[in-house]
């Protein structure tokens, strides 16, 4: 098979490409390079620069590379930005997906893996989130991911397309320093940025109903996440007609304060955090049950929090060598 990886020059996408090729799968990357980095794509992997809104280019790419499966990661993903620019997010994330699915079904591609998010759950009032937990997203970004799941699932029912929607929890770490996350939108790089500036890490609220008062999240190493895509792709190939929806996490909660302490231990930068007001919409606790993925994909996360922080810090130092001198 040949798998088209949309967004394959991005942080997560580049790891998925390497996991797929490492498993013996042929891959083609499709990316508009608005946030992706062409240098992340291996030399042996073709790179097509284009938007998922370009149906003609998608059709030519699918036919020209004889694509038999798609892993769709290309999307806008900043929650705050989605609140400010909801039309942009719906256009890129939902209309882009619709155009892609139109091209996929016209080309007769049989398998489709969709990059979803724990943001579909919103602020769940449960200790552990299962795939059956009600989805009540609280941001336009989360709405677009839930709408994407609906669109993928409906297309599968109507056409026979085998589908998998993977709901990512909080992704961190890197396989190699050059593949590290270059954005500063998630907690770990946000802590790194503050430490690099010589400033104290920020904690948005310490009065939540959690053991230490700070928000609790489930973190997963990007390498484990990439391996989940390989497992999902192979499951779709072996069982046509699948319609999977799966949480991809570790099932272990880590508080913001604990993460700051763990980062301090790895980096040697130990600054007491600054406590600020809660951010609107931040749930107290979002931790995954990944039992369904373990059962249906024979997949389980193997990297721990130490692996995530250490590998992420190595990548950060590659981009910000001055951080080592503080």
C-alpha positions in Angstrom: 0.0 0.0 0.0 0.9 3.6 -0.4 -0.2 6.0 2.3 -0.8 9.7 1.8 0.1 11.6 5.0 -1.5 15.0 5.0 0.4 17.4 7.3 3.3 15.0 7.1 5.9 17.8 7.4 4.5 18.9 10.8 5.6 17.8 14.3 3.3 14.9 14.7 3.1 14.2 10.9 6.9 13.8 10.6 6.8 11.2 13.3 4.0 9.3 11.6 5.8 9.3 8.3 8.9 7.8 10.0 6.8 5.2 11.9 5.0 4.2 8.7 8.1 3.9 6.6 9.9 2.1 9.4 7.1 -0.4 9.4 7.7 -1.0 5.7 4.8 1.1 4.3 5.3 3.4 1.3 4.4 7.0 2.1 3.8 10.3 0.3 3.6 13.6 2.2 1.0 16.3 1.3 1.5 19.5 3.2 1.0 23.2 2.5 4.1 24.0 4.6 2.2 26.8 6.5 3.6 25.3 9.7 5.3 22.2 8.4 9.0 22.0 7.7 10.1 20.4 4.4 13.4 19.3 6.0 11.5 16.9 8.3 10.4 14.8 5.3 12.9 12.0 4.5 14.6 12.3 1.2 13.1 9.1 -0.1 9.5 10.2 0.6 7.8 12.3 -2.1 6.6 15.7 -0.9 3.6 17.4 -2.6 3.1 21.0 -1.5 -0.6 21.8 -1.5 -3.8 22.6 0.4 -6.5 20.1 1.3 -8.9 22.7 -0.2 -7.3 22.0 -3.7 -9.4 19.1 -4.9 -7.7 19.0 -8.3 -4.2 18.6 -6.9 -5.5 16.1 -4.4 -7.0 14.0 -7.2 -3.8 14.1 -9.2 -1.7 13.2 -6.2 -3.9 10.2 -5.3 -3.8 8.9 -8.8 -0.2 9.7 -9.6 1.1 8.0 -6.5 -1.4 5.2 -6.6 -2.5 6.0 -3.0 -4.4 3.2 -1.2 -4.8 4.8 2.2 -4.8 8.3 3.8 -3.7 9.5 7.2 -5.2 12.9 7.6 -3.3 15.2 10.1 -3.3 18.5 8.3 -5.4 21.0 10.3 -5.3 24.2 12.3 -5.0 23.4 16.0 -4.6 26.4 18.2 -7.6 26.6 20.6 -7.2 30.3 21.3 -6.9 31.2 17.7 -9.9 29.1 16.9 -12.0 31.3 19.2 -10.8 34.4 17.4 -11.0 32.9 13.9 -13.8 30.3 13.9 -14.6 30.7 10.2 -11.0 30.1 9.3 -10.9 26.9 11.4 -14.2 25.6 10.0 -12.9 26.3 6.4 -9.5 24.6 7.0 -10.5 21.8 9.2 -14.0 20.9 8.0 -14.2 22.1 4.4 -10.6 20.9 3.8 -11.6 17.4 5.1 -14.8 17.4 2.9 -12.7 18.2 -0.2 -10.2 15.5 0.7 -12.9 12.9 1.3 -14.5 13.8 -2.0 -11.2 13.1 -3.7 -10.5 9.9 -1.7 -13.9 8.4 -2.5 -13.7 9.3 -6.2 -10.3 7.6 -6.4 -11.6 4.5 -4.7 -9.1 4.7 -1.8 -10.2 2.1 0.8 -8.7 3.3 4.1 -8.8 6.6 6.0 -7.2 7.5 9.4 -8.4 10.8 10.9 -6.5 12.9 13.4 -9.0 13.8 16.1 -8.5 15.2 19.6 -9.4 14.9 23.2 -10.8 18.5 22.6 -14.0 16.8 21.4 -14.9 15.9 25.0 -14.8 19.5 26.2 -14.7 19.6 30.0 -15.8 16.1 31.0 -16.9 15.6 34.6 -15.4 12.1 35.0 -12.1 10.7 36.4 -11.4 8.7 33.2 -12.6 9.6 29.7 -13.8 6.7 27.6 -14.8 6.8 23.9 -18.4 6.7 25.2 -18.0 9.8 27.3 -20.3 12.5 25.9 -18.6 14.9 23.4 -19.3 18.6 24.3 -16.5 20.6 22.8 -15.9 24.1 24.3 -13.9 25.6 21.5 -14.3 26.0 17.7 -11.2 23.8 17.3 -12.9 21.0 19.3 -16.1 21.5 17.3 -14.2 21.1 14.0 -12.7 17.9 15.2 -16.0 16.5 16.3 -17.6 17.6 13.0 -14.7 15.9 11.2 -15.4 12.6 13.0 -19.0 12.8 12.0 -18.1 13.5 8.4 -15.6 10.7 8.2 -18.0 8.2 9.8 -20.9 9.2 7.5 -18.7 8.9 4.5 -17.6 5.4 5.6 -21.2 4.3 6.0 -22.2 5.7 2.6 -19.2 4.4 0.6 -17.7 1.5 2.4 -14.5 3.5 3.3 -12.8 1.9 6.3 -12.1 4.7 8.9 -10.4 5.3 12.2 -10.7 8.5 14.3 -7.8 8.7 16.8 -8.5 11.1 19.6 -5.1 12.4 20.8 -4.5 13.5 24.3 -1.5 15.8 25.2 1.4 15.1 22.9 5.0 15.7 23.9 8.6 14.5 23.2 10.5 13.7 20.0 12.1 10.8 18.4 15.1 13.0 17.5 16.0 16.6 18.4 15.5 17.7 14.8 11.9 16.4 14.9 10.9 18.3 18.1 7.9 20.5 18.3 8.8 24.1 17.1 5.5 25.6 18.3 4.9 27.0 21.8 1.3 26.0 22.3 1.5 23.1 24.7 2.5 23.0 28.3 6.0 21.5 28.0 7.3 24.0 25.4 5.6 26.8 27.2 7.5 25.9 30.4 10.8 25.7 28.3 10.1 29.1 26.8 9.6 30.7 30.2 12.8 29.1 31.6 14.8 30.2 28.5 13.7 33.8 29.1 14.7 33.5 32.8 11.1 33.8 33.9 9.0 31.7 36.2 6.6 29.1 34.6 3.0 30.1 34.8 0.2 28.1 36.4 -3.3 29.1 35.4 -5.2 28.5 38.5 -4.3 26.4 41.6 -7.7 26.0 43.1 -9.1 23.1 41.0 -10.6 20.0 42.7 -7.4 18.0 42.1 -4.7 16.7 44.6 -2.5 19.8 44.2 -5.1 22.3 42.9 -3.7 22.4 39.4 -5.2 20.9 36.2 -4.5 17.3 35.4 -3.8 16.0 31.9 -2.8 12.8 30.1 0.5 13.1 28.2 1.6 10.7 25.5 5.0 10.5 23.7 4.8 11.4 20.1 6.6 8.2 19.1 3.8 6.2 20.8 1.2 8.2 19.0 2.9 7.6 15.7 3.0 3.9 16.4 -0.8 4.0 17.1 -1.2 5.3 13.5 0.7 2.3 12.1 -1.5 0.0 14.1 -4.7 1.7 13.0 -3.6 1.7 9.4 -2.9 -2.0 9.5 -6.2 -2.7 11.3 -8.1 -0.9 8.5 -6.2 -2.9 5.8 -6.9 -6.2 7.5 -10.6 -5.6 8.2 -12.4 -3.7 5.5 -15.4 -1.8 6.7 -14.0 -0.8 10.1 -15.3 2.3 11.7 -13.0 2.9 14.8 -13.0 5.7 17.3 -10.2 5.4 19.7 -8.6 7.4 22.6 -4.8 7.6 22.2 -3.3 8.3 25.7 -1.5 6.6 28.5 -4.3 6.6 31.1 -2.1 8.4 33.6 -2.8 11.9 34.9 -0.1 14.5 35.5 -0.8 17.8 37.1 0.6 21.1 35.9 2.6 21.6 39.1 4.0 18.0 38.8 5.0 18.7 35.2 6.8 21.9 36.2 8.7 20.0 38.9 9.7 17.2 36.5 10.9 19.7 33.9 13.0 21.5 36.5 14.6 18.2 37.4 15.5 17.4 33.8 16.6 20.9 32.8 18.3 22.1 36.0 16.2 25.3 35.8 14.3 25.4 39.1 12.1 28.5 39.4 9.0 28.6 41.6 6.0 29.0 39.3 3.8 32.1 39.2 0.1 31.5 39.9 -2.3 33.4 37.7 -6.0 33.3 37.2 -7.7 30.3 35.6 -8.1 30.3 31.9 -11.8 30.2 30.8 -12.9 26.7 29.8 -10.0 24.8 31.3 -11.3 21.5 32.7 -9.9 20.3 36.0 -9.0 16.8 34.8 -8.9 15.1 31.4 -7.3 11.6 31.5 -7.9 8.9 28.9 -8.9 5.3 29.0 -6.9 3.7 26.2 -8.3 0.2 26.8 -10.2 0.1 23.5 -7.0 0.9 21.5 -5.2 -1.8 23.4 -7.9 -4.3 22.6 -8.6 -3.5 19.0 -5.1 -2.4 17.8 -2.9 -4.4 20.2 -1.2 -1.0 20.9 -0.1 0.5 24.2 2.1 3.5 25.0 5.6 2.5 26.2 7.3 5.8 26.8 7.1 7.5 30.2 7.0 11.2 31.3 10.8 11.2 31.7 11.2 10.2 28.1 8.9 12.9 26.9 10.5 15.7 28.9 14.1 14.6 28.1 13.6 14.2 24.4 11.6 17.5 24.2 14.4 19.4 26.0 17.0 18.0 23.7 15.0 19.3 20.8 14.4 22.7 22.5 18.2 23.1 23.1 18.9 22.4 19.4 16.6 25.4 18.5 17.5 27.5 21.6 21.1 26.8 22.7 21.1 29.8 24.9 18.7 27.9 27.2 21.6 25.7 28.4 23.5 28.7 29.6 20.9 30.1 31.9 
